[in-house]
Amino acid sequence: MTYATDRLHEEIAYVAYHFHWGMDEILDLEHHDRRRYTEQIASLVTRAGAEG
């Protein structure tokens, strides 16, 4: 089973936008590590929004 291309592009854009990493750096991550980063970023963004 392959990972959905659209979802992969979303993850790349999300991590690149927030961490300013290049595509090669992000693609070098294992899938579970990349997902973990996207989850952590989402948590930080949500928390920052709640704090005002």
VMD Tcl script that builds the backbone (N, CA, C; Angstrom):
set m [mol new atoms 156]
animate dup $m
set s [atomselect $m all]
$s set {name element resname resid chain x y z} {
  {N N MET 1 A 0.843 -1.185 0.000}
  {CA C MET 1 A 0.000 0.000 0.000}
  {C C MET 1 A 0.880 1.237 0.000}
  {N N THR 2 A 0.548 2.184 -0.828}
  {CA C THR 2 A 1.323 3.419 -0.893}
  {C C THR 2 A 0.577 4.527 -0.173}
  {N N TYR 3 A 1.332 5.477 0.276}
  {CA C TYR 3 A 0.763 6.617 0.985}
  {C C TYR 3 A 0.165 7.571 -0.033}
  {N N ALA 4 A -0.988 8.085 0.222}
  {CA C ALA 4 A -1.680 8.968 -0.714}
  {C C ALA 4 A -0.809 10.186 -1.045}
  {N N THR 5 A -0.632 10.419 -2.327}
  {CA C THR 5 A 0.223 11.513 -2.790}
  {C C THR 5 A -0.259 12.857 -2.268}
  {N N ASP 6 A -1.559 13.090 -2.296}
  {CA C ASP 6 A -2.083 14.364 -1.802}
  {C C ASP 6 A -1.753 14.567 -0.325}
  {N N ARG 7 A -1.898 13.519 0.455}
  {CA C ARG 7 A -1.603 13.611 1.891}
  {C C ARG 7 A -0.115 13.872 2.111}
  {N N LEU 8 A 0.734 13.221 1.345}
  {CA C LEU 8 A 2.173 13.437 1.451}
  {C C LEU 8 A 2.515 14.894 1.151}
  {N N HIS 9 A 1.930 15.450 0.108}
  {CA C HIS 9 A 2.181 16.846 -0.240}
  {C C HIS 9 A 1.695 17.792 0.861}
  {N N GLU 10 A 0.566 17.473 1.465}
  {CA C GLU 10 A 0.063 18.285 2.577}
  {C C GLU 10 A 1.052 18.275 3.744}
  {N N GLU 11 A 1.572 17.097 4.075}
  {CA C GLU 11 A 2.526 16.987 5.173}
  {C C GLU 11 A 3.793 17.761 4.868}
  {N N ILE 12 A 4.292 17.640 3.639}
  {CA C ILE 12 A 5.507 18.353 3.246}
  {C C ILE 12 A 5.296 19.861 3.378}
  {N N ALA 13 A 4.183 20.354 2.837}
  {CA C ALA 13 A 3.897 21.791 2.891}
  {C C ALA 13 A 3.767 22.265 4.340}
  {N N TYR 14 A 3.110 21.490 5.162}
  {CA C TYR 14 A 2.869 21.860 6.559}
  {C C TYR 14 A 4.178 21.967 7.337}
  {N N VAL 15 A 5.011 20.952 7.219}
  {CA C VAL 15 A 6.298 20.962 7.930}
  {C C VAL 15 A 7.212 22.040 7.360}
  {N N ALA 16 A 7.255 22.166 6.043}
  {CA C ALA 16 A 8.108 23.179 5.416}
  {C C ALA 16 A 7.701 24.578 5.853}
  {N N TYR 17 A 6.408 24.836 5.886}
  {CA C TYR 17 A 5.906 26.155 6.268}
  {C C TYR 17 A 6.296 26.508 7.705}
  {N N HIS 18 A 6.125 25.571 8.611}
  {CA C HIS 18 A 6.348 25.862 10.024}
  {C C HIS 18 A 7.809 25.733 10.461}
  {N N PHE 19 A 8.544 24.799 9.882}
  {CA C PHE 19 A 9.927 24.578 10.295}
  {C C PHE 19 A 10.945 25.146 9.312}
  {N N HIS 20 A 10.475 25.562 8.133}
  {CA C HIS 20 A 11.354 26.102 7.093}
  {C C HIS 20 A 12.400 25.084 6.647}
  {N N TRP 21 A 11.987 23.831 6.605}
  {CA C TRP 21 A 12.840 22.753 6.104}
  {C C TRP 21 A 12.587 22.583 4.616}
  {N N GLY 22 A 13.600 22.086 3.909}
  {CA C GLY 22 A 13.453 21.801 2.490}
  {C C GLY 22 A 12.768 20.466 2.255}
  {N N MET 23 A 12.325 20.274 1.019}
  {CA C MET 23 A 11.607 19.047 0.666}
  {C C MET 23 A 12.471 17.808 0.889}
  {N N ASP 24 A 13.739 17.876 0.510}
  {CA C ASP 24 A 14.609 16.713 0.689}
  {C C ASP 24 A 14.735 16.317 2.151}
  {N N GLU 25 A 14.860 17.314 3.022}
  {CA C GLU 25 A 14.954 17.019 4.461}
  {C C GLU 25 A 13.687 16.334 4.962}
  {N N ILE 26 A 12.554 16.821 4.511}
  {CA C ILE 26 A 11.275 16.263 4.967}
  {C C ILE 26 A 11.061 14.863 4.401}
  {N N LEU 27 A 11.388 14.675 3.124}
  {CA C LEU 27 A 11.216 13.360 2.512}
  {C C LEU 27 A 12.175 12.322 3.080}
  {N N ASP 28 A 13.298 12.777 3.644}
  {CA C ASP 28 A 14.242 11.850 4.267}
  {C C ASP 28 A 13.715 11.279 5.578}
  {N N LEU 29 A 12.689 11.916 6.143}
  {CA C LEU 29 A 12.107 11.422 7.385}
  {C C LEU 29 A 11.336 10.135 7.129}
  {N N GLU 30 A 11.350 9.251 8.093}
  {CA C GLU 30 A 10.487 8.075 8.040}
  {C C GLU 30 A 9.049 8.561 8.149}
  {N N HIS 31 A 8.136 7.795 7.591}
  {CA C HIS 31 A 6.725 8.184 7.591}
  {C C HIS 31 A 6.226 8.509 8.999}
  {N N HIS 32 A 6.511 7.647 9.955}
  {CA C HIS 32 A 5.997 7.879 11.311}
  {C C HIS 32 A 6.606 9.130 11.937}
  {N N ASP 33 A 7.855 9.445 11.609}
  {CA C ASP 33 A 8.477 10.664 12.133}
  {C C ASP 33 A 7.837 11.907 11.521}
  {N N ARG 34 A 7.571 11.863 10.224}
  {CA C ARG 34 A 6.943 12.994 9.555}
  {C C ARG 34 A 5.537 13.224 10.130}
  {N N ARG 35 A 4.783 12.160 10.338}
  {CA C ARG 35 A 3.443 12.278 10.932}
  {C C ARG 35 A 3.533 12.850 12.342}
  {N N ARG 36 A 4.538 12.423 13.078}
  {CA C ARG 36 A 4.709 12.921 14.441}
  {C C ARG 36 A 4.979 14.426 14.442}
  {N N TYR 37 A 5.821 14.881 13.503}
  {CA C TYR 37 A 6.082 16.314 13.395}
  {C C TYR 37 A 4.806 17.078 13.049}
  {N N THR 38 A 4.011 16.569 12.126}
  {CA C THR 38 A 2.782 17.283 11.761}
  {C C THR 38 A 1.828 17.347 12.954}
  {N N GLU 39 A 1.760 16.294 13.733}
  {CA C GLU 39 A 0.902 16.291 14.915}
  {C C GLU 39 A 1.397 17.276 15.964}
  {N N GLN 40 A 2.707 17.341 16.155}
  {CA C GLN 40 A 3.283 18.274 17.123}
  {C C GLN 40 A 3.081 19.721 16.690}
  {N N ILE 41 A 3.265 19.990 15.409}
  {CA C ILE 41 A 3.040 21.342 14.895}
  {C C ILE 41 A 1.587 21.731 15.113}
  {N N ALA 42 A 0.665 20.835 14.778}
  {CA C ALA 42 A -0.760 21.125 14.961}
  {C C ALA 42 A -1.068 21.437 16.423}
  {N N SER 43 A -0.467 20.709 17.325}
  {CA C SER 43 A -0.670 20.956 18.749}
  {C C SER 43 A -0.158 22.332 19.144}
  {N N LEU 44 A 1.015 22.704 18.661}
  {CA C LEU 44 A 1.587 24.017 18.962}
  {C C LEU 44 A 0.731 25.145 18.387}
  {N N VAL 45 A 0.261 24.971 17.164}
  {CA C VAL 45 A -0.562 25.984 16.516}
  {C C VAL 45 A -1.880 26.146 17.271}
  {N N THR 46 A -2.486 25.038 17.653}
  {CA C THR 46 A -3.737 25.085 18.403}
  {C C THR 46 A -3.542 25.775 19.744}
  {N N ARG 47 A -2.480 25.432 20.429}
  {CA C ARG 47 A -2.198 26.026 21.734}
  {C C ARG 47 A -1.936 27.529 21.601}
  {N N ALA 48 A -1.160 27.912 20.595}
  {CA C ALA 48 A -0.871 29.334 20.382}
  {C C ALA 48 A -2.145 30.113 20.072}
  {N N GLY 49 A -3.039 29.514 19.300}
  {CA C GLY 49 A -4.307 30.162 18.977}
  {C C GLY 49 A -5.193 30.347 20.202}
  {N N ALA 50 A -5.150 29.374 21.092}
  {CA C ALA 50 A -5.965 29.437 22.304}
  {C C ALA 50 A -5.426 30.463 23.293}
  {N N GLU 51 A -4.104 30.664 23.260}
  {CA C GLU 51 A -3.477 31.603 24.184}
  {C C GLU 51 A -3.606 33.041 23.697}
  {N N GLY 52 A -3.951 33.185 22.438}
  {CA C GLY 52 A -4.256 34.504 21.931}
  {C C GLY 52 A -3.188 35.164 21.234}
}
mol reanalyze $m
mol bondsrecalc $m
mol representation Tube
mol addrep $m
